Amino acid sequence: MKRIYLDHAATTPTHPDVLAAMQPFFSDKFGNPSSIHSFGRETRSAIENARGKVADLLGAKPEEIVFTSGGTEANNFALHGIAYANEEKGSHIITSAIEHHAILQPCKFLESRGFKVTYLPVDKHGSVDPEDVRKAITDKTILVSIMQANNEVGTIEPVEEIAGMVRGTRGEGRNVYFHTDAVQTVGQVEVNVDKLGVDLLSLSGHKFYGPKGVGALFIRKGTRMVPFLRGGEQENNRRASTENVPGIVGLGKACELAKNELDSRIRHLTPLRDKLIKGIMNKIPDVVLNGHPDQRLPKNVDISVKGIEGESMLLNLEMEGVAVSTGSACSSGTTEPSHVLMAIGLSHELAHGSLRFTLGRLTTESDIIYVLDVFPGIVEKLRKMSPTYKKGG
Ligand SMILES: Cc1ncc(COP(=O)(O)O)c(C=O)c1O
């Protein structure tokens, strides 16, 4: 049976060129980058080469890039690193209600350690209002962390505006840092740290055709941070532990490819996304598009279908060979609807009927046509069995 993967926000297949670049670093080129002999020098130079590529994609300086084990670690590093280095200046952090758990959980932990966290609401499209950020800043605020794009509903946040506003509050002894979780945007849309005006930015390799288990945190020069892992002197004393050399080399290659292919990726995905949205809206009654109508990731189609469960649609699509994801019954195995769908104000019924399609570089028009062929029948079948569904009701 045909298998169609439409879950690229969860992870992406490693690009063959990334794999080829990594391969030698599992065997022939195995030296510890901290060793001073030629084996070590070989892997050290591979790491620095990769660092240059990550920096190049982001418009950063190589020394502003710290490699991590992924997006989760980069986010934890940003929050803890800033919180503990600046606590004598203040203990207030601002974030949004729709951040990934890799932001929300460390925020909860910091709250348990005496920090105060403000969780800003979003509008029905999932957008944070920069004015809300401005109002929330106090003389105790040390960090604002707002994601560049949401992983579920695909909304791209006005990060440039928020960062500019945060910068505007600096001075007279106050220094509020701005972090963005760019895990869903790097390699998908333009991400330039100077244009965005951010101090810290997290990314993750496996979301843009790099390997899993590797990511990076951009830390603007001059930012006061404590190290995340203490031990050896790796990563300029900011993140101890022998480096994941194959992973870092792969991440570098993924960044190089992203830089070269970014425009063509966007040009490829946008019409496919729009075809899928239009097709679903035309063929199926009582469906809503979640997220922003135009400020959305080129890969993201997130919908809620009235009267039926996202899980049932997912399983039926799976039987037709199509892999997608849903916003309820998420990773934790609970049937609670996601905090993101609740924050945009969906009813429990609509939140439970959500489905996320995320497209990728290998998605074809015939994949979209196939989904538009099988999906309306699935919805119709499930609605016939639904005790709650009433057309237009
Ligand atoms: C917005 C966002 N932040 C952070 C993460 C965590 O990244 P990683 O899987 O590399 O730890 C994800 C992964 O789903 C994400 O979508």
The ligand as an ORCA input file, in Angstrom:
! r2SCAN-3c Opt
* xyz 0 1
  C       8.207     24.211     18.958
  C       9.044     23.065     19.469
  N       9.956     23.294     20.415
  C      10.745     22.316     20.893
  C      10.634     21.021     20.430
  C      11.529     19.958     20.997
  O      12.558     19.654     20.077
  P      13.400     18.291     20.220
  O      12.527     17.181     19.748
  O      14.591     18.486     19.330
  O      13.803     18.172     21.644
  C       9.679     20.732     19.447
  C       9.494     19.345     18.976
  O       8.387     18.914     18.693
  C       8.870     21.786     18.943
  O       7.953     21.567     17.994
*
